[in-house]
């Protein structure tokens, strides 16, 4: 028994047997593979740019970290029940001379909804846009009860926007736990 020499007793907690201490690398091929976070590339956000006439036949989901930019003068023609649900920031960049229109692709058949969801969509800005004949939607288990839905999004702004003739849903413009500026906009023939 030498002074200062400590010999721990190691025990396998699963089997209860004594554990052996071996030199690092002494047992070839027995080490399990571990993963380093540097082996996985970071996903950099994409920018989705829409212009001209854009036809959507099914729901489009913009993930957090991505950006959706809609150019002045764009017409978004949404098929029946098709929606735009964004967890990333959205910019509808219409102008007085070139407003953006979101309309049904099939006359008399409403599209779903336009929605932002969560802090990834903070700073969303919609200007000089007309939303016409949308009807709410159920997307990924979330019921969007308005034609336009802003959920848990800060600093969203809607300026010079026309919300016209929503169908199926009570709400034309539904805001939930969000900070929104609504300026110089009109509601025409809206349910509520």
PyMOL commands that set and color helices and strands:
alter all, ss='L'
color gray80, all
select helices_A, chain A and resi 37-39+119-121
alter helices_A, ss='H'
color red, helices_A
select strands_A, chain A and resi 47-50+53-56+60-62+67-70+75-78+84-86+89-93+100-104+114-117+125-132+137-139+142-144+146-151+156-164+171-176+180-183+186-188
alter strands_A, ss='S'
color yellow, strands_A
deselect
rebuild
show_as cartoon
